Amino acid sequence: MKGHRQSNPEPRHAMPMIMQFLQQMPRLRSADNATTRRRLTLRAMVALTLLSLASTAASAPAPAAWSLWDDADPSSTATVDHDAWQALLEAHVETLADGRTIVHYNAFSAADGTQLDNYLAAVTAIDPRSLNRQEQLAYWINLYNALTVDLLLEHPKKQSILRIGGGFLPRGPWDDDITSVAGETLTLNDIEHRILRPLFKDRRIHYAVNCASVGCPNLSPTAYTAANVEAQLAAGERAYLEHPRGLELNNGKLTVSSIFKWYGEDFAADDAGLLAYFASVRPDLADALKTYQGRLSFAYDWSRNDR
């Protein structure tokens, strides 16, 4: 069968720690020194945390429509002011030579943080159901991305978003209550999987919402608007699939982002369809992709997107 899927453990940095934990279990049981036992126990706890993160990262919520947000006003000409967010993007998002963007979180000043807080307060005071659909799409994408940046600023020592979140074993912040719109408390997962994916049914949304990680599609240095959202979605799709973290065909082996494993249903019904989709975005590799007979390997880097 064409394009068999081969999963890589997620996140990639978890497995060495997990293996180290398994190797040290006999030592933990036999240790007769209290300090040694405490040290080994701590290592075990870290490894178990990473194992929990790995299992979480290997799955993703399915889209589930939240009917509360179905309404829109097609006749509305109202626009949302994203200028404050645009100014922050211009100041702190850098596009590297290879096309990937990074965020200089450490360069945010106290004034920048206040500006971001004020932007989030202004945007969440709006009921997006009064907007037309394209304005809504830009609204939700910008809100998701601004909230994610705000989270990283609140946790400057965390080197991965997977280390942020409530509970004894953090699994990322996506299910934590993070904001309120129109009187409804929302999580990041609500915005992505209960609003954006089911309401707009556009696979390119995965290239627009940013999870603050190296493996993630770019955080666009341009705020989304109703006028530019279509062009931005198309550009984000091309940029990701033209970069090795999105798709790489090397020595006959095809490695693609784990996004296409976690959200495969949004892109194609099967592997053959996924390869055809890749070929449509990468005409330079179209022949090789359409005739690919090997395994599909998946990879993702959860390191913070500041380098």
C-alpha positions as semicolon CSV with decimal commas, in nm:
position;residue;x (nm);y (nm);z (nm)
1;M;0,000;0,000;0,000
2;K;0,130;0,343;-0,090
3;G;0,260;0,566;0,189
4;H;0,241;0,356;0,503
5;R;0,247;0,580;0,811
6;Q;0,528;0,545;1,059
7;S;0,491;0,742;1,379
8;N;0,783;0,902;1,557
9;P;0,747;0,941;1,936
10;E;0,633;1,289;2,040
11;P;0,784;1,500;2,173
12;R;1,118;1,386;2,039
13;H;1,314;1,490;2,348
14;A;1,100;1,271;2,576
15;M;1,222;0,927;2,477
16;P;1,584;0,945;2,604
17;M;1,458;1,050;2,946
18;I;1,197;0,775;2,949
19;M;1,457;0,512;2,860
20;Q;1,687;0,648;3,130
21;F;1,405;0,613;3,382
22;L;1,341;0,251;3,286
23;Q;1,710;0,171;3,314
24;Q;1,729;0,327;3,660
25;M;1,429;0,151;3,812
26;P;1,640;-0,137;3,956
27;R;1,877;0,120;4,110
28;L;1,585;0,307;4,264
29;R;1,453;-0,007;4,432
30;S;1,793;-0,110;4,567
31;A;1,929;0,231;4,667
32;D;2,012;0,240;5,038
33;N;2,115;0,606;5,050
34;A;1,835;0,858;5,107
35;T;1,999;1,122;4,888
36;T;2,042;0,875;4,605
37;R;1,680;0,763;4,634
38;R;1,559;1,123;4,624
39;R;1,771;1,197;4,319
40;L;1,652;0,888;4,133
41;T;1,293;0,955;4,233
42;L;1,317;1,307;4,094
43;R;1,453;1,172;3,766
44;A;1,172;0,920;3,755
45;M;0,913;1,193;3,805
46;V;1,064;1,398;3,522
47;A;1,063;1,096;3,292
48;L;0,703;1,013;3,375
49;T;0,605;1,373;3,308
50;L;0,766;1,356;2,966
51;L;0,595;1,024;2,897
52;S;0,264;1,187;2,977
53;L;0,349;1,474;2,743
54;A;0,445;1,232;2,470
55;S;0,113;1,049;2,486
56;T;-0,074;1,378;2,484
57;A;0,117;1,514;2,187
58;A;0,049;1,199;1,988
59;S;-0,324;1,268;1,987
60;A;-0,536;1,570;1,912
61;P;-0,899;1,670;1,967
62;A;-1,144;1,614;1,684
63;P;-1,341;1,914;1,562
64;A;-1,667;1,947;1,756
65;A;-1,886;2,241;1,659
66;W;-2,000;2,474;1,937
67;S;-2,330;2,606;1,806
68;L;-2,309;2,915;2,026
69;W;-2,064;3,064;1,776
70;D;-2,249;2,972;1,456
71;D;-2,403;3,314;1,402
72;A;-2,254;3,583;1,178
73;D;-2,382;3,899;1,013
74;P;-2,311;3,876;0,638
75;S;-2,409;4,239;0,592
76;S;-2,175;4,369;0,860
77;T;-1,899;4,605;0,749
78;A;-1,756;4,636;1,099
79;T;-1,385;4,571;1,134
80;V;-1,175;4,478;1,434
81;D;-0,874;4,696;1,511
82;H;-0,566;4,471;1,518
83;D;-0,314;4,756;1,492
84;A;-0,172;4,698;1,842
85;W;-0,112;4,331;1,765
86;Q;0,043;4,426;1,431
87;A;0,287;4,661;1,603
88;L;0,398;4,386;1,841
89;L;0,444;4,141;1,555
90;E;0,655;4,391;1,364
91;A;0,871;4,455;1,669
92;H;0,926;4,097;1,785
93;V;0,874;3,847;1,502
94;E;1,175;3,788;1,277
95;T;1,173;3,601;0,947
96;L;1,488;3,394;0,904
97;A;1,670;3,332;0,578
98;D;1,508;2,990;0,541
99;G;1,158;3,139;0,571
100;R;1,090;3,030;0,930
101;T;0,978;3,294;1,178
102;I;1,097;3,321;1,537
103;V;0,964;3,529;1,825
104;H;1,196;3,736;2,045
105;Y;1,003;3,687;2,368
106;N;1,289;3,816;2,580
107;A;1,278;4,149;2,397
108;F;0,923;4,229;2,510
109;S;0,932;4,527;2,741
110;A;0,688;4,598;3,022
111;A;0,520;4,847;2,790
112;D;0,489;4,579;2,523
113;G;0,326;4,348;2,776
114;T;0,078;4,618;2,869
115;Q;0,006;4,678;2,501
116;L;-0,064;4,309;2,453
117;D;-0,289;4,299;2,759
118;N;-0,482;4,602;2,634
119;Y;-0,519;4,447;2,289
120;L;-0,655;4,124;2,435
121;A;-0,895;4,317;2,657
122;A;-1,023;4,518;2,361
123;V;-1,064;4,217;2,133
124;T;-1,236;3,997;2,390
125;A;-1,482;4,279;2,465
126;I;-1,618;4,231;2,111
127;D;-1,891;3,979;2,035
128;P;-1,761;3,824;1,711
129;R;-2,107;3,700;1,617
130;S;-2,185;4,055;1,506
131;L;-1,913;4,033;1,239
132;N;-1,911;3,884;0,891
133;R;-1,744;3,547;0,841
134;Q;-1,409;3,670;0,706
135;E;-1,379;3,921;0,988
136;Q;-1,459;3,642;1,233
137;L;-1,189;3,419;1,086
138;A;-0,925;3,688;1,127
139;Y;-1,057;3,765;1,476
140;W;-1,024;3,409;1,606
141;I;-0,681;3,346;1,452
142;N;-0,535;3,667;1,593
143;L;-0,691;3,602;1,933
144;Y;-0,547;3,249;1,947
145;N;-0,199;3,366;1,851
146;A;-0,197;3,667;2,083
147;L;-0,310;3,450;2,375
148;T;-0,033;3,201;2,301
149;V;0,233;3,472;2,295
150;D;0,094;3,606;2,621
151;L;0,128;3,260;2,776
152;L;0,493;3,237;2,676
153;L;0,559;3,580;2,823
154;E;0,403;3,468;3,150
155;H;0,637;3,165;3,160
156;P;0,974;3,300;3,041
157;K;1,174;3,007;3,179
158;K;0,973;2,738;3,004
159;Q;1,163;2,608;2,701
160;S;0,859;2,430;2,561
161;I;0,490;2,512;2,567
162;L;0,436;2,151;2,675
163;R;0,577;2,247;3,017
164;I;0,300;2,505;3,066
165;G;-0,040;2,414;3,204
166;G;-0,233;2,330;3,515
167;G;-0,211;2,014;3,718
168;F;0,072;1,811;3,870
169;L;0,184;1,685;3,528
170;P;0,145;1,975;3,281
171;R;0,045;1,866;2,933
172;G;0,039;2,205;2,770
173;P;-0,204;2,492;2,826
174;W;-0,462;2,406;2,563
175;D;-0,736;2,287;2,799
176;D;-0,682;2,560;3,058
177;D;-0,936;2,842;3,081
178;I;-0,756;3,135;2,925
179;T;-1,004;3,407;2,826
180;S;-1,370;3,503;2,805
181;V;-1,566;3,622;2,502
182;A;-1,932;3,724;2,510
183;G;-1,958;3,592;2,863
184;E;-1,823;3,247;2,771
185;T;-1,501;3,111;2,918
186;L;-1,272;2,972;2,648
187;T;-0,963;2,755;2,620
188;L;-0,721;2,748;2,328
189;N;-0,867;2,410;2,233
190;D;-1,213;2,568;2,226
191;I;-1,095;2,830;1,980
192;E;-0,917;2,585;1,751
193;H;-1,128;2,271;1,768
194;R;-1,476;2,396;1,860
195;I;-1,478;2,720;1,660
196;L;-1,213;2,754;1,389
197;R;-1,197;2,399;1,250
198;P;-1,568;2,309;1,252
199;L;-1,699;2,654;1,161
200;F;-1,464;2,741;0,875
201;K;-1,369;2,391;0,756
202;D;-1,041;2,511;0,602
203;R;-0,737;2,287;0,649
204;R;-0,512;2,588;0,609
205;I;-0,615;2,705;0,955
206;H;-0,347;2,466;1,082
207;Y;-0,090;2,690;0,915
208;A;-0,230;3,002;1,083
209;V;-0,269;2,917;1,454
210;N;0,070;2,907;1,620
211;C;0,173;2,685;1,913
212;A;0,497;2,871;1,994
213;S;0,713;2,577;1,884
214;V;0,988;2,528;1,627
215;G;0,790;2,251;1,459
216;C;0,480;2,464;1,426
217;P;0,389;2,664;1,115
218;N;0,502;3,025;1,125
219;L;0,358;3,291;1,346
220;S;0,282;3,537;1,071
221;P;0,452;3,875;1,111
222;T;0,134;4,027;0,971
223;A;-0,191;4,037;1,167
224;Y;-0,483;3,867;0,997
225;T;-0,763;4,083;0,859
226;A;-1,071;4,009;0,653
227;A;-0,890;4,162;0,355
228;N;-0,572;3,953;0,380
229;V;-0,680;3,629;0,546
230;E;-0,715;3,432;0,222
231;A;-0,373;3,539;0,096
232;Q;-0,217;3,473;0,437
233;L;-0,360;3,122;0,460
234;A;-0,226;3,038;0,115
235;A;0,115;3,184;0,197
236;G;0,132;2,999;0,528
237;E;0,054;2,670;0,358
238;R;0,328;2,719;0,100
239;A;0,584;2,839;0,353
240;Y;0,535;2,537;0,579
241;L;0,542;2,273;0,308
242;E;0,845;2,433;0,146
243;H;1,039;2,405;0,473
244;P;1,191;2,074;0,594
245;R;0,998;2,083;0,923
246;G;0,680;2,063;0,717
247;L;0,792;1,826;0,442
248;E;1,127;1,677;0,354
249;L;1,206;1,419;0,087
250;N;1,564;1,309;0,145
251;N;1,735;1,007;-0,009
252;G;1,402;0,855;-0,095
253;K;1,256;0,895;0,256
254;L;0,959;1,125;0,313
255;T;0,933;1,292;0,654
256;V;0,646;1,530;0,723
257;S;0,518;1,723;1,021
258;S;0,321;1,534;1,283
259;I;0,042;1,783;1,216
260;F;-0,049;1,557;0,924
261;K;-0,082;1,264;1,164
262;W;-0,269;1,444;1,439
263;Y;-0,511;1,617;1,201
264;G;-0,494;1,385;0,903
265;E;-0,871;1,393;0,850
266;D;-0,851;1,765;0,775
267;F;-0,611;1,708;0,486
268;A;-0,707;1,383;0,316
269;A;-0,902;1,060;0,359
270;D;-0,595;0,838;0,328
271;D;-0,222;0,843;0,263
272;A;-0,265;0,851;-0,114
273;G;-0,480;1,160;-0,078
274;L;-0,227;1,316;0,155
275;L;0,052;1,262;-0,096
276;A;-0,166;1,412;-0,370
277;Y;-0,227;1,713;-0,147
278;F;0,145;1,757;-0,086
279;A;0,207;1,733;-0,460
280;S;-0,047;2,008;-0,527
281;V;0,140;2,246;-0,297
282;R;0,488;2,130;-0,401
283;P;0,480;2,105;-0,782
284;D;0,861;2,083;-0,777
285;L;0,825;1,745;-0,601
286;A;0,496;1,641;-0,758
287;D;0,625;1,344;-0,957
288;A;0,822;1,202;-0,664
289;L;0,534;1,252;-0,422
290;K;0,267;1,101;-0,645
291;T;0,476;0,788;-0,702
292;Y;0,614;0,759;-0,348
293;Q;0,600;0,399;-0,223
294;G;0,786;0,424;0,106
295;R;0,677;0,490;0,460
296;L;0,549;0,822;0,583
297;S;0,757;0,929;0,881
298;F;0,645;1,204;1,116
299;A;0,847;1,447;1,328
300;Y;0,783;1,755;1,540
301;D;1,005;1,984;1,746
302;W;0,833;2,123;2,056
303;S;1,120;2,358;2,144
304;R;1,017;2,720;2,195
305;N;1,015;2,916;1,870
306;D;1,266;3,179;1,974
307;R;1,569;3,032;1,797
